[in-house]
Amino acid sequence: QVQLVESGGGLVQAGGSLRLSCAASRNIFSINAWGWYRQAPGKQRELVATITSSDITNYEDSVKTRFTISRDNAKNTVYLQMNNLKPEDTAVYYCNAKSPVLTRMYDYWGQGTQVTVSS
């Protein structure tokens, strides 16, 4: 069952920009926090950015001045605006949504979208 759908990845030159989107299915309610993760070949998956239901944001240090996470509750969508992209940003990017399901917090995951930054 598809519940988070990502889009916006692609190939971009160093210094360019991309905007990733992740839309949640309508049956997912009360998302408490969104996150963006990335994984490069041979590397561990790392947390890139998060945003809470109160719009508190947090960023991995290497992207803090370049990336912006935002959300649109009406569209049940989270975005990652990526500016001044660098080759080391190349990875598969995954969105994550934390939502309460009965008595626990459940993690929903997007399918991943490839971001490739050429030098």
N, CA, C and O atoms as a GROMACS GRO file, in nm:
protein
  476
    1GLN      N    1   0.084  -0.119   0.000
    1GLN     CA    2   0.000   0.000   0.000
    1GLN      C    3   0.088   0.125   0.000
    1GLN      O    4   0.170   0.143   0.090
    2VAL      N    5   0.071   0.211  -0.100
    2VAL     CA    6   0.148   0.334  -0.111
    2VAL      C    7   0.089   0.438  -0.018
    2VAL      O    8  -0.029   0.472  -0.028
    3GLN      N    9   0.172   0.489   0.073
    3GLN     CA   10   0.124   0.588   0.168
    3GLN      C   11   0.204   0.718   0.166
    3GLN      O   12   0.149   0.824   0.196
    4LEU      N   13   0.333   0.713   0.132
    4LEU     CA   14   0.414   0.831   0.110
    4LEU      C   15   0.473   0.823  -0.030
    4LEU      O   16   0.539   0.725  -0.065
    5VAL      N   17   0.450   0.927  -0.111
    5VAL     CA   18   0.497   0.929  -0.248
    5VAL      C   19   0.592   1.047  -0.266
    5VAL      O   20   0.553   1.162  -0.244
    6GLU      N   21   0.715   1.019  -0.306
    6GLU     CA   22   0.817   1.120  -0.324
    6GLU      C   23   0.831   1.160  -0.470
    6GLU      O   24   0.803   1.081  -0.560
    7SER      N   25   0.875   1.283  -0.492
    7SER     CA   26   0.905   1.332  -0.625
    7SER      C   27   1.004   1.447  -0.615
    7SER      O   28   1.028   1.500  -0.507
    8GLY      N   29   1.062   1.484  -0.728
    8GLY     CA   30   1.148   1.602  -0.735
    8GLY      C   31   1.296   1.574  -0.750
    8GLY      O   32   1.373   1.668  -0.770
    9GLY      N   33   1.337   1.449  -0.743
    9GLY     CA   34   1.477   1.418  -0.760
    9GLY      C   35   1.520   1.432  -0.905
    9GLY      O   36   1.436   1.449  -0.994
   10GLY      N   37   1.649   1.423  -0.928
   10GLY     CA   38   1.700   1.433  -1.062
   10GLY      C   39   1.848   1.462  -1.064
   10GLY      O   40   1.918   1.450  -0.963
   11LEU      N   41   1.896   1.500  -1.182
   11LEU     CA   42   2.036   1.533  -1.204
   11LEU      C   43   2.052   1.684  -1.210
   11LEU      O   44   1.978   1.751  -1.283
   12VAL      N   45   2.147   1.737  -1.135
   12VAL     CA   46   2.170   1.880  -1.131
   12VAL      C   47   2.320   1.907  -1.120
   12VAL      O   48   2.393   1.826  -1.063
   13GLN      N   49   2.363   2.018  -1.174
   13GLN     CA   50   2.503   2.058  -1.162
   13GLN      C   51   2.532   2.114  -1.024
   13GLN      O   52   2.443   2.168  -0.958
   14ALA      N   53   2.656   2.102  -0.982
   14ALA     CA   54   2.697   2.161  -0.855
   14ALA      C   55   2.662   2.309  -0.852
   14ALA      O   56   2.682   2.381  -0.949
   15GLY      N   57   2.609   2.352  -0.738
   15GLY     CA   58   2.562   2.488  -0.724
   15GLY      C   59   2.417   2.508  -0.758
   15GLY      O   60   2.361   2.615  -0.730
   16GLY      N   61   2.354   2.409  -0.817
   16GLY     CA   62   2.214   2.418  -0.854
   16GLY      C   63   2.121   2.384  -0.739
   16GLY      O   64   2.165   2.361  -0.626
   17SER      N   65   1.992   2.381  -0.770
   17SER     CA   66   1.889   2.360  -0.669
   17SER      C   67   1.788   2.255  -0.714
   17SER      O   68   1.764   2.236  -0.833
   18LEU      N   69   1.730   2.188  -0.616
   18LEU     CA   70   1.620   2.096  -0.638
   18LEU      C   71   1.523   2.110  -0.522
   18LEU      O   72   1.562   2.149  -0.411
   19ARG      N   73   1.398   2.078  -0.547
   19ARG     CA   74   1.297   2.077  -0.442
   19ARG      C   75   1.230   1.940  -0.441
   19ARG      O   76   1.165   1.901  -0.539
   20LEU      N   77   1.245   1.869  -0.332
   20LEU     CA   78   1.183   1.739  -0.314
   20LEU      C   79   1.047   1.755  -0.247
   20LEU      O   80   1.029   1.840  -0.161
   21SER      N   81   0.953   1.671  -0.288
   21SER     CA   82   0.821   1.669  -0.228
   21SER      C   83   0.788   1.528  -0.181
   21SER      O   84   0.834   1.430  -0.239
   22CYS      N   85   0.710   1.520  -0.076
   22CYS     CA   86   0.664   1.391  -0.024
   22CYS      C   87   0.521   1.408   0.023
   22CYS      O   88   0.495   1.481   0.119
   23ALA      N   89   0.428   1.341  -0.043
   23ALA     CA   90   0.286   1.354  -0.014
   23ALA      C   91   0.235   1.230   0.057
   23ALA      O   92   0.258   1.118   0.012
   24ALA      N   93   0.166   1.251   0.167
   24ALA     CA   94   0.109   1.141   0.244
   24ALA      C   95  -0.033   1.111   0.197
   24ALA      O   96  -0.107   1.201   0.158
   25SER      N   97  -0.070   0.984   0.202
   25SER     CA   98  -0.205   0.944   0.169
   25SER      C   99  -0.305   1.007   0.265
   25SER      O  100  -0.271   1.042   0.378
   26ARG      N  101  -0.427   1.022   0.218
   26ARG     CA  102  -0.529   1.090   0.297
   26ARG      C  103  -0.568   1.014   0.422
   26ARG      O  104  -0.624   1.072   0.515
   27ASN      N  105  -0.537   0.885   0.426
   27ASN     CA  106  -0.571   0.806   0.544
   27ASN      C  107  -0.468   0.817   0.656
   27ASN      O  108  -0.485   0.756   0.761
   28ILE      N  109  -0.363   0.895   0.634
   28ILE     CA  110  -0.265   0.922   0.739
   28ILE      C  111  -0.300   1.055   0.804
   28ILE      O  112  -0.299   1.159   0.739
   29PHE      N  113  -0.330   1.051   0.930
   29PHE     CA  114  -0.370   1.170   1.003
   29PHE      C  115  -0.273   1.197   1.118
   29PHE      O  116  -0.199   1.109   1.162
   30SER      N  117  -0.276   1.320   1.164
   30SER     CA  118  -0.203   1.360   1.284
   30SER      C  119  -0.054   1.327   1.276
   30SER      O  120   0.000   1.263   1.366
   31ILE      N  121   0.010   1.368   1.169
   31ILE     CA  122   0.154   1.350   1.156
   31ILE      C  123   0.224   1.442   1.255
   31ILE      O  124   0.209   1.564   1.249
   32ASN      N  125   0.300   1.383   1.345
   32ASN     CA  126   0.367   1.459   1.449
   32ASN      C  127   0.500   1.518   1.404
   32ASN      O  128   0.540   1.624   1.450
   33ALA      N  129   0.568   1.448   1.313
   33ALA     CA  130   0.697   1.495   1.266
   33ALA      C  131   0.728   1.435   1.130
   33ALA      O  132   0.692   1.322   1.101
   34TRP      N  133   0.796   1.514   1.049
   34TRP     CA  134   0.846   1.471   0.920
   34TRP      C  135   0.998   1.471   0.923
   34TRP      O  136   1.060   1.548   0.996
   35GLY      N  137   1.057   1.384   0.843
   35GLY     CA  138   1.202   1.383   0.829
   35GLY      C  139   1.244   1.347   0.688
   35GLY      O  140   1.172   1.279   0.615
   36TRP      N  141   1.361   1.394   0.651
   36TRP     CA  142   1.426   1.355   0.528
   36TRP      C  143   1.557   1.285   0.562
   36TRP      O  144   1.638   1.336   0.640
   37TYR      N  145   1.576   1.168   0.504
   37TYR     CA  146   1.698   1.090   0.517
   37TYR      C  147   1.761   1.074   0.380
   37TYR      O  148   1.696   1.092   0.278
   38ARG      N  149   1.890   1.040   0.379
   38ARG     CA  150   1.956   1.008   0.254
   38ARG      C  151   2.056   0.897   0.274
   38ARG      O  152   2.110   0.878   0.383
   39GLN      N  153   2.080   0.823   0.166
   39GLN     CA  154   2.176   0.715   0.170
   39GLN      C  155   2.252   0.711   0.038
   39GLN      O  156   2.194   0.696  -0.069
   40ALA      N  157   2.383   0.725   0.048
   40ALA     CA  158   2.472   0.714  -0.067
   40ALA      C  159   2.529   0.574  -0.074
   40ALA      O  160   2.535   0.506   0.029
   41PRO      N  161   2.571   0.528  -0.192
   41PRO     CA  162   2.630   0.394  -0.203
   41PRO      C  163   2.748   0.376  -0.109
   41PRO      O  164   2.838   0.460  -0.104
   42GLY      N  165   2.746   0.267  -0.035
   42GLY     CA  166   2.854   0.238   0.059
   42GLY      C  167   2.850   0.318   0.187
   42GLY      O  168   2.941   0.306   0.269
   43LYS      N  169   2.746   0.398   0.207
   43LYS     CA  170   2.735   0.481   0.326
   43LYS      C  171   2.612   0.443   0.407
   43LYS      O  172   2.518   0.382   0.356
   44GLN      N  173   2.615   0.480   0.534
   44GLN     CA  174   2.500   0.461   0.620
   44GLN      C  175   2.391   0.563   0.587
   44GLN      O  176   2.420   0.674   0.542
   45ARG      N  177   2.267   0.524   0.608
   45ARG     CA  178   2.159   0.619   0.595
   45ARG      C  179   2.170   0.724   0.705
   45ARG      O  180   2.189   0.691   0.822
   46GLU      N  181   2.157   0.850   0.668
   46GLU     CA  182   2.171   0.958   0.764
   46GLU      C  183   2.050   1.050   0.761
   46GLU      O  184   1.985   1.069   0.658
   47LEU      N  185   2.023   1.106   0.876
   47LEU     CA  186   1.914   1.202   0.890
   47LEU      C  187   1.961   1.338   0.840
   47LEU      O  188   2.066   1.387   0.881
   48VAL      N  189   1.882   1.398   0.752
   48VAL     CA  190   1.917   1.526   0.691
   48VAL      C  191   1.846   1.642   0.757
   48VAL      O  192   1.908   1.742   0.791
   49ALA      N  193   1.715   1.629   0.777
   49ALA     CA  194   1.636   1.739   0.830
   49ALA      C  195   1.507   1.685   0.890
   49ALA      O  196   1.456   1.582   0.847
   50THR      N  197   1.455   1.756   0.989
   50THR     CA  198   1.328   1.720   1.051
   50THR      C  199   1.245   1.846   1.074
   50THR      O  200   1.298   1.956   1.084
   51ILE      N  201   1.114   1.827   1.081
   51ILE     CA  202   1.024   1.934   1.119
   51ILE      C  203   0.912   1.874   1.202
   51ILE      O  204   0.856   1.771   1.166
   52THR      N  205   0.879   1.940   1.313
   52THR     CA  206   0.778   1.890   1.404
   52THR      C  207   0.642   1.953   1.373
   52THR      O  208   0.631   2.041   1.288
   53SER      N  209   0.541   1.907   1.445
   53SER     CA  210   0.407   1.961   1.428
   53SER      C  211   0.397   2.106   1.472
   53SER      O  212   0.304   2.176   1.432
   54SER      N  213   0.492   2.152   1.552
   54SER     CA  214   0.498   2.292   1.593
   54SER      C  215   0.597   2.372   1.511
   54SER      O  216   0.634   2.484   1.548
   55ASP      N  217   0.642   2.316   1.398
   55ASP     CA  218   0.730   2.382   1.301
   55ASP      C  219   0.870   2.407   1.354
   55ASP      O  220   0.939   2.499   1.309
   56ILE      N  221   0.913   2.328   1.449
   56ILE     CA  222   1.052   2.330   1.492
   56ILE      C  223   1.134   2.247   1.393
   56ILE      O  224   1.100   2.132   1.364
   57THR      N  225   1.240   2.306   1.341
   57THR     CA  226   1.323   2.238   1.242
   57THR      C  227   1.460   2.207   1.296
   57THR      O  228   1.509   2.272   1.388
   58ASN      N  229   1.522   2.105   1.238
   58ASN     CA  230   1.657   2.066   1.274
   58ASN      C  231   1.725   2.012   1.149
   58ASN      O  232   1.660   1.950   1.064
   59TYR      N  233   1.856   2.037   1.137
   59TYR     CA  234   1.931   2.000   1.018
   59TYR      C  235   2.064   1.937   1.054
   59TYR      O  236   2.126   1.970   1.155
   60GLU      N  237   2.106   1.845   0.969
   60GLU     CA  238   2.241   1.795   0.977
   60GLU      C  239   2.337   1.910   0.945
   60GLU      O  240   2.306   1.995   0.860
   61ASP      N  241   2.451   1.914   1.011
   61ASP     CA  242   2.537   2.032   1.003
   61ASP      C  243   2.580   2.067   0.861
   61ASP      O  244   2.589   2.184   0.826
   62SER      N  245   2.606   1.967   0.778
   62SER     CA  246   2.658   1.993   0.645
   62SER      C  247   2.556   2.056   0.551
   62SER      O  248   2.594   2.108   0.446
   63VAL      N  249   2.427   2.052   0.586
   63VAL     CA  250   2.323   2.107   0.500
   63VAL      C  251   2.252   2.225   0.563
   63VAL      O  252   2.164   2.283   0.500
   64LYS      N  253   2.288   2.263   0.683
   64LYS     CA  254   2.210   2.357   0.762
   64LYS      C  255   2.191   2.492   0.693
   64LYS      O  256   2.083   2.551   0.702
   65THR      N  257   2.291   2.542   0.624
   65THR     CA  258   2.282   2.672   0.559
   65THR      C  259   2.234   2.663   0.416
   65THR      O  260   2.221   2.765   0.349
   66ARG      N  261   2.207   2.543   0.367
   66ARG     CA  262   2.173   2.524   0.226
   66ARG      C  263   2.035   2.464   0.202
   66ARG      O  264   1.974   2.491   0.099
   67PHE      N  265   1.985   2.384   0.297
   67PHE     CA  266   1.858   2.314   0.280
   67PHE      C  267   1.752   2.374   0.371
   67PHE      O  268   1.784   2.427   0.478
   68THR      N  269   1.627   2.367   0.328
   68THR     CA  270   1.514   2.412   0.408
   68THR      C  271   1.402   2.309   0.401
   68THR      O  272   1.356   2.273   0.292
   69ILE      N  273   1.359   2.261   0.517
   69ILE     CA  274   1.246   2.171   0.524
   69ILE      C  275   1.121   2.251   0.559
   69ILE      O  276   1.127   2.341   0.643
   70SER      N  277   1.010   2.218   0.496
   70SER     CA  278   0.884   2.285   0.524
   70SER      C  279   0.770   2.187   0.502
   70SER      O  280   0.789   2.079   0.446
   71ARG      N  281   0.653   2.225   0.548
   71ARG     CA  282   0.538   2.137   0.534
   71ARG      C  283   0.413   2.217   0.500
   71ARG      O  284   0.404   2.336   0.528
   72ASP      N  285   0.317   2.149   0.438
   72ASP     CA  286   0.188   2.206   0.404
   72ASP      C  287   0.084   2.109   0.458
   72ASP      O  288   0.057   2.006   0.397
   73ASN      N  289   0.025   2.143   0.570
   73ASN     CA  290  -0.069   2.053   0.634
   73ASN      C  291  -0.194   2.028   0.549
   73ASN      O  292  -0.248   1.918   0.548
   74ALA      N  293  -0.239   2.131   0.478
   74ALA     CA  294  -0.357   2.116   0.394
   74ALA      C  295  -0.336   2.013   0.285
   74ALA      O  296  -0.430   1.943   0.246
   75LYS      N  297  -0.214   2.002   0.235
   75LYS     CA  298  -0.181   1.905   0.131
   75LYS      C  299  -0.120   1.777   0.186
   75LYS      O  300  -0.092   1.684   0.110
   76ASN      N  301  -0.099   1.772   0.318
   76ASN     CA  302  -0.035   1.656   0.380
   76ASN      C  303   0.098   1.624   0.312
   76ASN      O  304   0.127   1.509   0.279
   77THR      N  305   0.178   1.728   0.293
   77THR     CA  306   0.300   1.719   0.214
   77THR      C  307   0.416   1.788   0.286
   77THR      O  308   0.397   1.891   0.350
   78VAL      N  309   0.534   1.730   0.273
   78VAL     CA  310   0.655   1.789   0.324
   78VAL      C  311   0.749   1.814   0.206
   78VAL      O  312   0.748   1.740   0.108
   79TYR      N  313   0.831   1.919   0.218
   79TYR     CA  314   0.922   1.958   0.111
   79TYR      C  315   1.064   1.969   0.165
   79TYR      O  316   1.086   1.992   0.284
   80LEU      N  317   1.159   1.952   0.077
   80LEU     CA  318   1.298   1.980   0.108
   80LEU      C  319   1.355   2.063  -0.006
   80LEU      O  320   1.382   2.012  -0.114
   81GLN      N  321   1.374   2.192   0.021
   81GLN     CA  322   1.438   2.281  -0.074
   81GLN      C  323   1.588   2.270  -0.057
   81GLN      O  324   1.640   2.296   0.052
   82MET      N  325   1.658   2.233  -0.163
   82MET     CA  326   1.801   2.211  -0.158
   82MET      C  327   1.868   2.310  -0.252
   82MET      O  328   1.849   2.306  -0.373
   83ASN      N  329   1.948   2.400  -0.194
   83ASN     CA  330   2.020   2.501  -0.270
   83ASN      C  331   2.170   2.477  -0.260
   83ASN      O  332   2.218   2.410  -0.168
   84ASN      N  333   2.242   2.534  -0.355
   84ASN     CA  334   2.388   2.520  -0.359
   84ASN      C  335   2.431   2.375  -0.341
   84ASN      O  336   2.514   2.343  -0.256
   85LEU      N  337   2.374   2.289  -0.422
   85LEU     CA  338   2.401   2.147  -0.410
   85LEU      C  339   2.547   2.115  -0.442
   85LEU      O  340   2.609   2.179  -0.527
   86LYS      N  341   2.598   2.016  -0.372
   86LYS     CA  342   2.735   1.971  -0.388
   86LYS      C  343   2.738   1.824  -0.427
   86LYS      O  344   2.642   1.752  -0.399
   87PRO      N  345   2.844   1.779  -0.493
   87PRO     CA  346   2.852   1.636  -0.530
   87PRO      C  347   2.832   1.542  -0.412
   87PRO      O  348   2.775   1.434  -0.428
   88GLU      N  349   2.876   1.580  -0.294
   88GLU     CA  350   2.859   1.495  -0.177
   88GLU      C  351   2.714   1.485  -0.130
   88GLU      O  352   2.684   1.404  -0.042
   89ASP      N  353   2.624   1.564  -0.187
   89ASP     CA  354   2.482   1.551  -0.160
   89ASP      C  355   2.418   1.438  -0.240
   89ASP      O  356   2.302   1.404  -0.216
   90THR      N  357   2.490   1.381  -0.334
   90THR     CA  358   2.438   1.273  -0.417
   90THR      C  359   2.398   1.154  -0.330
   90THR      O  360   2.480   1.101  -0.255
   91ALA      N  361   2.273   1.112  -0.342
   91ALA     CA  362   2.221   1.003  -0.260
   91ALA      C  363   2.077   0.975  -0.301
   91ALA      O  364   2.017   1.051  -0.378
   92VAL      N  365   2.023   0.866  -0.249
   92VAL     CA  366   1.879   0.844  -0.254
   92VAL      C  367   1.819   0.908  -0.130
   92VAL      O  368   1.861   0.881  -0.018
   93TYR      N  369   1.721   0.994  -0.151
   93TYR     CA  370   1.657   1.065  -0.042
   93TYR      C  371   1.522   1.001  -0.009
   93TYR      O  372   1.443   0.973  -0.098
   94TYR      N  373   1.498   0.979   0.119
   94TYR     CA  374   1.377   0.916   0.167
   94TYR      C  375   1.305   1.009   0.264
   94TYR      O  376   1.368   1.068   0.352
   95CYS      N  377   1.175   1.023   0.248
   95CYS     CA  378   1.098   1.097   0.347
   95CYS      C  379   1.039   1.002   0.449
   95CYS      O  380   1.018   0.883   0.421
   96ASN      N  381   1.014   1.055   0.566
   96ASN     CA  382   0.962   0.978   0.678
   96ASN      C  383   0.856   1.061   0.749
   96ASN      O  384   0.871   1.182   0.766
   97ALA      N  385   0.750   0.994   0.790
   97ALA     CA  386   0.645   1.059   0.867
   97ALA      C  387   0.615   0.976   0.990
   97ALA      O  388   0.596   0.855   0.981
   98LYS      N  389   0.610   1.043   1.104
   98LYS     CA  390   0.575   0.978   1.229
   98LYS      C  391   0.432   1.014   1.264
   98LYS      O  392   0.396   1.131   1.273
   99SER      N  393   0.351   0.910   1.284
   99SER     CA  394   0.209   0.930   1.309
   99SER      C  395   0.162   0.833   1.416
   99SER      O  396   0.201   0.716   1.415
  100PRO      N  397   0.077   0.880   1.509
  100PRO     CA  398   0.029   0.788   1.613
  100PRO      C  399  -0.069   0.686   1.557
  100PRO      O  400  -0.166   0.720   1.488
  101VAL      N  401  -0.043   0.560   1.587
  101VAL     CA  402  -0.131   0.450   1.550
  101VAL      C  403  -0.161   0.374   1.678
  101VAL      O  404  -0.073   0.307   1.734
  102LEU      N  405  -0.283   0.383   1.724
  102LEU     CA  406  -0.323   0.327   1.853
  102LEU      C  407  -0.232   0.382   1.962
  102LEU      O  408  -0.233   0.502   1.989
  103THR      N  409  -0.152   0.296   2.026
  103THR     CA  410  -0.072   0.339   2.139
  103THR      C  411   0.074   0.365   2.106
  103THR      O  412   0.153   0.394   2.196
  104ARG      N  413   0.113   0.355   1.980
  104ARG     CA  414   0.252   0.376   1.945
  104ARG      C  415   0.266   0.473   1.828
  104ARG      O  416   0.170   0.500   1.755
  105MET      N  417   0.388   0.525   1.811
  105MET     CA  418   0.420   0.610   1.698
  105MET      C  419   0.469   0.523   1.584
  105MET      O  420   0.560   0.443   1.602
  106TYR      N  421   0.408   0.539   1.467
  106TYR     CA  422   0.440   0.457   1.352
  106TYR      C  423   0.520   0.537   1.251
  106TYR      O  424   0.491   0.654   1.226
  107ASP      N  425   0.619   0.474   1.192
  107ASP     CA  426   0.702   0.534   1.088
  107ASP      C  427   0.654   0.493   0.950
  107ASP      O  428   0.652   0.375   0.917
  108TYR      N  429   0.616   0.592   0.871
  108TYR     CA  430   0.587   0.572   0.730
  108TYR      C  431   0.706   0.618   0.648
  108TYR      O  432   0.773   0.715   0.684
  109TRP      N  433   0.733   0.550   0.537
  109TRP     CA  434   0.849   0.580   0.454
  109TRP      C  435   0.811   0.597   0.308
  109TRP      O  436   0.726   0.524   0.256
  110GLY      N  437   0.874   0.693   0.242
  110GLY     CA  438   0.861   0.707   0.099
  110GLY      C  439   0.947   0.606   0.025
  110GLY      O  440   1.028   0.536   0.085
  111GLN      N  441   0.927   0.600  -0.106
  111GLN     CA  442   0.996   0.500  -0.187
  111GLN      C  443   1.140   0.537  -0.220
  111GLN      O  444   1.216   0.453  -0.268
  112GLY      N  445   1.178   0.660  -0.195
  112GLY     CA  446   1.310   0.709  -0.227
  112GLY      C  447   1.314   0.778  -0.362
  112GLY      O  448   1.247   0.735  -0.456
  113THR      N  449   1.392   0.885  -0.371
  113THR     CA  450   1.411   0.955  -0.497
  113THR      C  451   1.559   0.989  -0.512
  113THR      O  452   1.623   1.037  -0.418
  114GLN      N  453   1.612   0.963  -0.631
  114GLN     CA  454   1.755   0.980  -0.655
  114GLN      C  455   1.789   1.126  -0.681
  114GLN      O  456   1.725   1.192  -0.762
  115VAL      N  457   1.889   1.175  -0.610
  115VAL     CA  458   1.947   1.307  -0.634
  115VAL      C  459   2.092   1.287  -0.674
  115VAL      O  460   2.170   1.229  -0.598
  116THR      N  461   2.128   1.335  -0.792
  116THR     CA  462   2.264   1.324  -0.841
  116THR      C  463   2.316   1.463  -0.874
  116THR      O  464   2.255   1.536  -0.952
  117VAL      N  465   2.428   1.499  -0.814
  117VAL     CA  466   2.490   1.630  -0.833
  117VAL      C  467   2.622   1.611  -0.903
  117VAL      O  468   2.713   1.546  -0.850
  118SER      N  469   2.635   1.666  -1.021
  118SER     CA  470   2.756   1.653  -1.100
  118SER      C  471   2.853   1.766  -1.069
  118SER      O  472   2.811   1.878  -1.038
  119SER      N  473   2.982   1.736  -1.077
  119SER     CA  474   3.085   1.835  -1.050
  119SER      C  475   3.120   1.915  -1.174
  119SER      O  476   3.206   2.003  -1.168
   0.00000   0.00000   0.00000
